[in-house]
Amino acid sequence: MSVRQSANTCFLFALAALALYLSYLVAHPFLDAIFAAVVLAVIFHPLHAKVDLSVRRLNLAAAISTVMVMLIVAIPAVVLGIVVTGELGDLYRSLCEKSATQGGVGAYFMHLLETPLGTLGRYVDLSRLDMRATLLG
């Protein structure tokens, strides 16, 4: 192999590596969706194969399989979303009630800042700093 052929080979490998890297940069935002699609395709292929055998028309079988997969995935996702939204609302109301009975958010922040301010107070004069007024407005 001559020096010229070796240089050509190295240049082509570098160019191929650069092209692969640029292709990765273009595809990067879509990799999660592609991975999810591959997982769904592998999981639901047996269902599609059964529908394909029973219908025998490719486009109709694909449409039926698509609707079935959407229903199988979408209905539990919607129900889960509704339940989680309700639970988060209950959690928010509960935290607001507990916060109001214990002095509100300002008291909570003051409690959180007691230890760091105590440590900082050993090194810095904090006598002119009113944290309660600063936190509460």
TITOR-353805 format. One record per residue: residue number from 0; x, y, z of N, C-alpha, C, O in turn. Coordinates in Angstrom, 1 decimal, always signed. Example, Ala and Ser with C-alpha at 12.3 -4.5 7.8 and 13.67 -1.06 7.14 Angstrom:
% residues 2
[0,[+13.2,-5.7,+7.8],[+12.3,-4.5,+7.8],[+13.2,-3.3,+7.8],[+14.2,-3.3,+8.5]]
[1,[+12.8,-2.2,+7.1],[+13.7,-1.1,+7.1],[+12.9,+0.0,+7.9],[+13.4,+1.1,+8.0]]
% end
This chain:
% residues 137
[0,[+0.8,-1.2,+0.0],[+0.0,+0.0,+0.0],[+0.9,+1.2,+0.0],[+1.8,+1.4,+0.8]]
[1,[+0.6,+2.1,-0.9],[+1.5,+3.3,-1.0],[+1.1,+4.3,+0.0],[+0.0,+4.2,+0.6]]
[2,[+1.9,+5.4,+0.1],[+1.7,+6.4,+1.0],[+0.4,+7.2,+0.6],[-0.4,+7.6,+1.5]]
[3,[+0.2,+7.4,-0.7],[-1.0,+8.1,-1.2],[-2.3,+7.3,-0.8],[-3.3,+7.9,-0.4]]
[4,[-2.2,+6.0,-1.0],[-3.4,+5.2,-0.7],[-3.7,+5.2,+0.8],[-4.8,+5.2,+1.2]]
[5,[-2.6,+5.1,+1.6],[-2.8,+5.2,+3.0],[-3.4,+6.5,+3.5],[-4.2,+6.6,+4.4]]
[6,[-2.9,+7.6,+2.9],[-3.5,+8.9,+3.2],[-4.9,+9.0,+2.8],[-5.8,+9.6,+3.5]]
[7,[-5.3,+8.5,+1.6],[-6.7,+8.5,+1.2],[-7.5,+7.7,+2.1],[-8.7,+8.1,+2.4]]
[8,[-7.0,+6.5,+2.5],[-7.8,+5.7,+3.5],[-8.0,+6.4,+4.8],[-9.2,+6.4,+5.3]]
[9,[-7.0,+7.0,+5.3],[-7.1,+7.8,+6.6],[-8.1,+8.9,+6.4],[-8.9,+9.2,+7.3]]
[10,[-8.0,+9.7,+5.3],[-8.9,+10.8,+5.1],[-10.4,+10.3,+5.0],[-11.3,+10.9,+5.5]]
[11,[-10.6,+9.2,+4.3],[-12.0,+8.6,+4.2],[-12.5,+8.1,+5.5],[-13.7,+8.3,+5.8]]
[12,[-11.7,+7.5,+6.3],[-12.1,+7.1,+7.7],[-12.5,+8.3,+8.5],[-13.5,+8.3,+9.2]]
[13,[-11.7,+9.4,+8.4],[-12.0,+10.6,+9.2],[-13.2,+11.2,+8.7],[-14.0,+11.7,+9.5]]
[14,[-13.4,+11.3,+7.4],[-14.7,+11.8,+6.8],[-15.9,+11.0,+7.2],[-16.9,+11.6,+7.5]]
[15,[-15.7,+9.7,+7.2],[-16.8,+8.8,+7.6],[-17.2,+9.0,+9.1],[-18.3,+9.0,+9.5]]
[16,[-16.1,+9.2,+9.9],[-16.3,+9.4,+11.4],[-17.0,+10.7,+11.6],[-18.0,+10.8,+12.4]]
[17,[-16.6,+11.8,+10.8],[-17.3,+13.1,+10.9],[-18.8,+13.0,+10.5],[-19.6,+13.6,+11.1]]
[18,[-19.0,+12.2,+9.4],[-20.4,+12.1,+8.9],[-21.3,+11.3,+10.0],[-22.4,+11.7,+10.2]]
[19,[-20.7,+10.3,+10.6],[-21.4,+9.6,+11.6],[-21.7,+10.5,+12.8],[-22.8,+10.4,+13.4]]
[20,[-20.8,+11.3,+13.2],[-21.0,+12.2,+14.3],[-22.1,+13.2,+14.0],[-22.9,+13.5,+14.8]]
[21,[-22.0,+13.8,+12.8],[-23.0,+14.8,+12.4],[-24.4,+14.1,+12.3],[-25.4,+14.7,+12.7]]
[22,[-24.4,+12.9,+11.8],[-25.7,+12.1,+11.8],[-26.3,+11.9,+13.2],[-27.5,+12.0,+13.4]]
[23,[-25.4,+11.6,+14.1],[-25.8,+11.4,+15.5],[-26.4,+12.7,+16.1],[-27.4,+12.7,+16.7]]
[24,[-25.7,+13.8,+15.8],[-26.2,+15.1,+16.2],[-27.6,+15.4,+15.7],[-28.5,+16.0,+16.4]]
[25,[-27.9,+15.1,+14.4],[-29.2,+15.3,+13.8],[-30.2,+14.4,+14.5],[-31.3,+14.8,+14.7]]
[26,[-29.9,+13.1,+14.7],[-30.8,+12.1,+15.2],[-31.0,+12.2,+16.7],[-32.0,+11.7,+17.3]]
[27,[-30.1,+12.8,+17.5],[-30.1,+12.8,+18.9],[-31.5,+13.2,+19.5],[-31.9,+12.6,+20.5]]
[28,[-32.1,+14.3,+19.1],[-33.4,+14.7,+19.7],[-34.5,+13.6,+19.5],[-35.5,+13.6,+20.3]]
[29,[-34.3,+12.7,+18.5],[-35.4,+11.7,+18.2],[-35.1,+10.3,+18.8],[-35.9,+9.4,+18.6]]
[30,[-33.9,+10.1,+19.4],[-33.5,+8.8,+19.9],[-34.5,+8.2,+20.9],[-34.8,+7.0,+20.9]]
[31,[-35.0,+9.0,+21.8],[-35.9,+8.5,+22.8],[-37.2,+8.0,+22.1],[-37.7,+7.0,+22.5]]
[32,[-37.7,+8.8,+21.2],[-39.0,+8.4,+20.5],[-38.7,+7.1,+19.7],[-39.6,+6.3,+19.6]]
[33,[-37.6,+7.1,+19.0],[-37.2,+5.9,+18.2],[-37.1,+4.6,+19.1],[-37.6,+3.6,+18.8]]
[34,[-36.5,+4.8,+20.3],[-36.4,+3.7,+21.2],[-37.7,+3.2,+21.7],[-38.0,+2.0,+21.7]]
[35,[-38.6,+4.2,+22.0],[-40.0,+3.8,+22.5],[-40.7,+3.1,+21.4],[-41.5,+2.2,+21.6]]
[36,[-40.6,+3.6,+20.1],[-41.3,+3.0,+19.0],[-40.8,+1.5,+18.8],[-41.6,+0.6,+18.5]]
[37,[-39.5,+1.3,+18.9],[-39.0,-0.1,+18.8],[-39.5,-1.0,+19.9],[-39.9,-2.1,+19.6]]
[38,[-39.5,-0.5,+21.1],[-40.1,-1.3,+22.2],[-41.5,-1.6,+21.9],[-41.9,-2.8,+22.1]]
[39,[-42.3,-0.6,+21.5],[-43.8,-0.9,+21.3],[-43.9,-1.9,+20.1],[-44.8,-2.7,+20.1]]
[40,[-43.1,-1.7,+19.1],[-43.2,-2.6,+17.9],[-42.9,-4.1,+18.3],[-43.5,-5.0,+17.9]]
[41,[-41.8,-4.3,+19.2],[-41.5,-5.6,+19.6],[-42.6,-6.2,+20.5],[-42.9,-7.4,+20.4]]
[42,[-43.1,-5.4,+21.4],[-44.2,-5.9,+22.3],[-45.5,-6.2,+21.6],[-46.1,-7.3,+21.9]]
[43,[-45.9,-5.4,+20.6],[-47.2,-5.6,+20.0],[-47.1,-6.3,+18.7],[-48.1,-6.5,+18.0]]
[44,[-46.0,-6.8,+18.3],[-45.9,-7.6,+17.0],[-46.7,-8.8,+17.0],[-47.4,-9.1,+16.0]]
[45,[-46.8,-9.6,+18.1],[-47.6,-10.8,+18.1],[-49.1,-10.5,+17.9],[-49.8,-11.2,+17.2]]
[46,[-49.6,-9.4,+18.5],[-50.9,-8.9,+18.3],[-51.2,-8.6,+16.8],[-52.2,-9.0,+16.3]]
[47,[-50.3,-7.9,+16.2],[-50.4,-7.5,+14.8],[-50.4,-8.8,+13.9],[-51.2,-8.8,+13.0]]
[48,[-49.6,-9.7,+14.3],[-49.5,-11.0,+13.5],[-50.9,-11.7,+13.5],[-51.3,-12.2,+12.5]]
[49,[-51.5,-11.7,+14.7],[-52.8,-12.4,+14.8],[-53.9,-11.6,+14.0],[-54.7,-12.2,+13.4]]
[50,[-53.9,-10.3,+14.1],[-54.8,-9.5,+13.4],[-54.6,-9.6,+11.9],[-55.5,-9.7,+11.1]]
[51,[-53.3,-9.7,+11.5],[-53.0,-9.8,+10.1],[-53.5,-11.2,+9.5],[-54.0,-11.2,+8.4]]
[52,[-53.4,-12.2,+10.3],[-53.9,-13.5,+9.9],[-55.4,-13.6,+9.8],[-56.0,-14.2,+8.9]]
[53,[-56.1,-12.9,+10.7],[-57.6,-12.9,+10.6],[-58.2,-12.0,+9.6],[-59.2,-12.3,+9.1]]
[54,[-57.5,-10.9,+9.3],[-58.1,-9.9,+8.4],[-57.7,-10.1,+7.0],[-58.5,-10.1,+6.1]]
[55,[-56.4,-10.4,+6.7],[-55.8,-10.7,+5.4],[-55.8,-9.5,+4.5],[-55.4,-9.7,+3.3]]
[56,[-56.1,-8.4,+4.9],[-55.9,-7.1,+4.1],[-54.9,-6.3,+4.9],[-55.2,-5.9,+6.0]]
[57,[-53.7,-6.1,+4.3],[-52.6,-5.5,+5.0],[-53.0,-4.1,+5.6],[-52.7,-3.8,+6.8]]
[58,[-53.6,-3.2,+4.8],[-53.9,-1.9,+5.3],[-54.9,-1.9,+6.4],[-54.8,-1.2,+7.4]]
[59,[-55.9,-2.7,+6.3],[-57.0,-2.8,+7.3],[-56.4,-3.4,+8.6],[-56.7,-3.0,+9.7]]
[60,[-55.5,-4.4,+8.4],[-54.9,-5.0,+9.6],[-54.0,-4.0,+10.3],[-53.9,-4.0,+11.5]]
[61,[-53.3,-3.2,+9.5],[-52.4,-2.2,+10.1],[-53.2,-1.2,+10.9],[-52.9,-0.7,+12.0]]
[62,[-54.4,-0.8,+10.3],[-55.2,+0.2,+10.9],[-55.8,-0.3,+12.2],[-55.8,+0.3,+13.3]]
[63,[-56.3,-1.6,+12.2],[-56.9,-2.2,+13.4],[-55.8,-2.3,+14.5],[-56.1,-2.1,+15.6]]
[64,[-54.6,-2.8,+14.1],[-53.5,-2.9,+15.1],[-53.1,-1.6,+15.7],[-52.9,-1.5,+16.9]]
[65,[-53.1,-0.6,+14.9],[-52.7,+0.8,+15.4],[-53.8,+1.3,+16.4],[-53.4,+1.8,+17.4]]
[66,[-55.0,+1.1,+16.0],[-56.1,+1.5,+17.0],[-56.1,+0.7,+18.3],[-56.2,+1.3,+19.3]]
[67,[-55.8,-0.6,+18.1],[-55.8,-1.4,+19.4],[-54.6,-1.0,+20.2],[-54.8,-0.9,+21.5]]
[68,[-53.4,-0.8,+19.6],[-52.3,-0.4,+20.4],[-52.5,+1.0,+21.1],[-52.2,+1.2,+22.2]]
[69,[-53.1,+1.9,+20.3],[-53.4,+3.2,+20.9],[-54.3,+3.1,+22.1],[-54.1,+3.8,+23.1]]
[70,[-55.4,+2.3,+22.0],[-56.3,+2.1,+23.1],[-55.6,+1.4,+24.3],[-55.8,+1.8,+25.4]]
[71,[-54.8,+0.4,+24.0],[-54.1,-0.4,+25.1],[-53.2,+0.5,+25.8],[-53.0,+0.4,+27.0]]
[72,[-52.5,+1.4,+25.1],[-51.5,+2.3,+25.7],[-52.2,+3.6,+26.3],[-51.9,+4.0,+27.4]]
[73,[-53.1,+4.2,+25.5],[-53.7,+5.5,+25.9],[-54.7,+5.4,+27.1],[-54.6,+6.3,+27.9]]
[74,[-55.5,+4.4,+27.1],[-56.5,+4.4,+28.2],[-55.9,+4.3,+29.6],[-56.2,+5.1,+30.5]]
[75,[-54.9,+3.3,+29.8],[-54.3,+3.3,+31.1],[-53.5,+4.6,+31.4],[-53.4,+5.1,+32.5]]
[76,[-52.9,+5.2,+30.4],[-52.1,+6.4,+30.6],[-53.0,+7.6,+31.0],[-52.7,+8.4,+31.9]]
[77,[-54.2,+7.7,+30.4],[-55.1,+8.8,+30.7],[-55.7,+8.5,+32.1],[-55.7,+9.5,+32.9]]
[78,[-56.0,+7.3,+32.5],[-56.5,+7.0,+33.8],[-55.4,+7.3,+34.8],[-55.7,+7.9,+35.9]]
[79,[-54.2,+6.9,+34.6],[-53.1,+7.2,+35.5],[-52.9,+8.7,+35.6],[-52.6,+9.2,+36.7]]
[80,[-53.0,+9.4,+34.5],[-52.8,+10.9,+34.6],[-53.9,+11.5,+35.4],[-53.6,+12.4,+36.2]]
[81,[-55.1,+11.1,+35.3],[-56.2,+11.6,+36.1],[-56.0,+11.3,+37.6],[-56.2,+12.2,+38.4]]
[82,[-55.6,+10.1,+37.9],[-55.4,+9.7,+39.3],[-54.3,+10.5,+39.9],[-54.4,+11.0,+41.0]]
[83,[-53.2,+10.6,+39.2],[-52.0,+11.3,+39.7],[-52.3,+12.8,+39.9],[-51.9,+13.4,+40.8]]
[84,[-53.1,+13.4,+38.9],[-53.4,+14.8,+39.1],[-54.3,+15.0,+40.3],[-54.1,+16.0,+41.0]]
[85,[-55.2,+14.1,+40.6],[-56.1,+14.2,+41.8],[-55.2,+14.1,+43.0],[-55.4,+14.9,+44.0]]
[86,[-54.3,+13.2,+43.0],[-53.5,+13.0,+44.2],[-52.6,+14.2,+44.5],[-52.4,+14.6,+45.6]]
[87,[-52.0,+14.8,+43.4],[-51.2,+15.9,+43.6],[-52.0,+17.1,+44.1],[-51.5,+17.9,+44.9]]
[88,[-53.2,+17.3,+43.6],[-54.1,+18.3,+44.2],[-54.4,+18.1,+45.6],[-54.3,+19.1,+46.4]]
[89,[-54.7,+16.9,+46.1],[-54.9,+16.6,+47.5],[-53.6,+16.9,+48.3],[-53.7,+17.4,+49.4]]
[90,[-52.5,+16.5,+47.8],[-51.2,+16.8,+48.5],[-51.0,+18.3,+48.6],[-50.6,+18.7,+49.7]]
[91,[-51.3,+19.0,+47.6],[-51.1,+20.5,+47.6],[-52.0,+21.1,+48.7],[-51.6,+21.9,+49.5]]
[92,[-53.3,+20.7,+48.7],[-54.2,+21.2,+49.7],[-53.8,+20.8,+51.1],[-53.8,+21.6,+52.1]]
[93,[-53.3,+19.6,+51.3],[-52.8,+19.1,+52.6],[-51.6,+20.0,+53.1],[-51.6,+20.4,+54.2]]
[94,[-50.7,+20.2,+52.2],[-49.5,+21.0,+52.5],[-49.9,+22.4,+52.9],[-49.3,+23.0,+53.8]]
[95,[-50.8,+23.0,+52.1],[-51.3,+24.3,+52.4],[-51.9,+24.4,+53.8],[-51.7,+25.4,+54.5]]
[96,[-52.8,+23.5,+54.1],[-53.4,+23.5,+55.4],[-52.4,+23.3,+56.6],[-52.5,+24.1,+57.5]]
[97,[-51.4,+22.4,+56.4],[-50.4,+22.2,+57.5],[-49.5,+23.5,+57.6],[-49.1,+23.9,+58.7]]
[98,[-49.2,+24.1,+56.4],[-48.4,+25.3,+56.4],[-49.1,+26.4,+57.1],[-48.5,+27.2,+57.9]]
[99,[-50.4,+26.5,+56.9],[-51.2,+27.6,+57.5],[-51.3,+27.4,+59.0],[-51.2,+28.4,+59.8]]
[100,[-51.4,+26.2,+59.5],[-51.5,+26.0,+60.9],[-50.2,+26.2,+61.6],[-50.2,+26.4,+62.8]]
[101,[-49.1,+26.0,+60.9],[-47.8,+26.1,+61.5],[-47.1,+27.5,+61.2],[-45.9,+27.6,+61.4]]
[102,[-47.8,+28.4,+60.7],[-47.2,+29.8,+60.5],[-47.0,+30.1,+59.1],[-46.4,+31.2,+58.8]]
[103,[-47.3,+29.3,+58.2],[-47.1,+29.6,+56.8],[-45.7,+29.2,+56.2],[-44.9,+28.6,+56.9]]
[104,[-45.5,+29.6,+55.0],[-44.2,+29.3,+54.3],[-43.1,+30.0,+54.9],[-42.0,+29.5,+55.0]]
[105,[-43.3,+31.2,+55.3],[-42.2,+32.0,+55.9],[-41.6,+31.3,+57.2],[-40.4,+31.3,+57.3]]
[106,[-42.5,+30.8,+58.0],[-42.0,+30.1,+59.2],[-41.2,+28.8,+58.8],[-40.2,+28.5,+59.4]]
[107,[-41.6,+28.2,+57.7],[-40.9,+27.0,+57.3],[-39.5,+27.4,+56.8],[-38.5,+26.7,+57.1]]
[108,[-39.4,+28.5,+56.0],[-38.1,+28.9,+55.5],[-37.2,+29.4,+56.7],[-36.0,+29.1,+56.7]]
[109,[-37.8,+30.0,+57.6],[-37.0,+30.5,+58.8],[-36.4,+29.3,+59.5],[-35.3,+29.3,+60.0]]
[110,[-37.3,+28.2,+59.7],[-36.8,+27.0,+60.3],[-35.6,+26.4,+59.5],[-34.7,+25.9,+60.1]]
[111,[-35.8,+26.4,+58.2],[-34.7,+25.8,+57.3],[-33.4,+26.6,+57.5],[-32.3,+26.1,+57.4]]
[112,[-33.5,+27.9,+57.6],[-32.3,+28.8,+57.6],[-31.7,+29.0,+59.0],[-30.6,+29.6,+59.1]]
[113,[-32.3,+28.4,+60.1],[-31.7,+28.6,+61.4],[-30.3,+28.1,+61.5],[-29.4,+28.8,+62.0]]
[114,[-30.1,+26.9,+61.1],[-28.8,+26.2,+61.2],[-27.7,+26.9,+60.4],[-26.7,+27.3,+60.9]]
[115,[-28.0,+27.2,+59.1],[-26.9,+27.9,+58.3],[-26.7,+29.3,+58.8],[-25.5,+29.8,+58.8]]
[116,[-27.7,+30.0,+59.2],[-27.5,+31.4,+59.7],[-26.8,+31.4,+61.0],[-26.0,+32.3,+61.3]]
[117,[-27.0,+30.3,+61.9],[-26.3,+30.2,+63.1],[-24.8,+30.0,+62.9],[-23.9,+30.6,+63.5]]
[118,[-24.5,+29.2,+61.9],[-23.1,+28.9,+61.6],[-22.5,+30.2,+61.0],[-21.3,+30.5,+61.3]]
[119,[-23.2,+30.8,+60.1],[-22.7,+32.0,+59.4],[-22.5,+33.2,+60.5],[-21.6,+34.0,+60.3]]
[120,[-23.4,+33.2,+61.5],[-23.4,+34.2,+62.5],[-22.1,+34.2,+63.3],[-21.8,+35.2,+63.9]]
[121,[-21.5,+33.1,+63.4],[-20.2,+33.0,+64.2],[-19.1,+33.8,+63.5],[-18.1,+34.2,+64.1]]
[122,[-19.2,+33.9,+62.2],[-18.1,+34.6,+61.4],[-18.5,+36.0,+60.9],[-17.6,+36.8,+60.6]]
[123,[-19.8,+36.2,+60.8],[-20.2,+37.5,+60.2],[-21.3,+38.1,+61.1],[-22.1,+37.4,+61.7]]
[124,[-21.3,+39.4,+61.3],[-22.3,+40.1,+62.1],[-23.6,+40.2,+61.4],[-23.7,+40.9,+60.3]]
[125,[-24.6,+39.4,+61.9],[-25.9,+39.4,+61.3],[-26.9,+40.1,+62.1],[-28.1,+39.9,+61.9]]
[126,[-26.5,+40.9,+63.0],[-27.4,+41.6,+63.9],[-28.3,+42.6,+63.2],[-29.5,+42.8,+63.6]]
[127,[-27.9,+43.2,+62.1],[-28.6,+44.2,+61.3],[-29.5,+43.5,+60.2],[-30.3,+44.2,+59.6]]
[128,[-29.4,+42.2,+60.1],[-30.1,+41.5,+59.1],[-31.4,+40.9,+59.6],[-31.3,+40.1,+60.6]]
[129,[-32.5,+41.3,+59.1],[-33.8,+40.8,+59.6],[-34.3,+39.8,+58.5],[-35.0,+40.2,+57.6]]
[130,[-34.1,+38.5,+58.8],[-34.5,+37.5,+57.8],[-36.0,+37.4,+57.7],[-36.5,+37.1,+56.6]]
[131,[-36.7,+37.5,+58.8],[-38.2,+37.4,+58.7],[-38.8,+38.5,+57.8],[-39.6,+38.2,+56.9]]
[132,[-38.3,+39.7,+57.9],[-38.8,+40.8,+57.0],[-38.3,+40.6,+55.6],[-39.1,+40.9,+54.7]]
[133,[-37.2,+40.0,+55.4],[-36.7,+39.8,+54.1],[-37.5,+38.7,+53.4],[-37.8,+38.8,+52.2]]
[134,[-37.8,+37.6,+54.1],[-38.6,+36.5,+53.6],[-40.0,+36.8,+53.4],[-40.6,+36.4,+52.4]]
[135,[-40.6,+37.5,+54.3],[-42.0,+37.8,+54.2],[-42.4,+39.1,+53.4],[-43.6,+39.4,+53.2]]
[136,[-41.4,+39.8,+53.0],[-41.7,+40.9,+52.1],[-41.4,+42.2,+52.7],[-41.6,+43.2,+52.1]]
% end
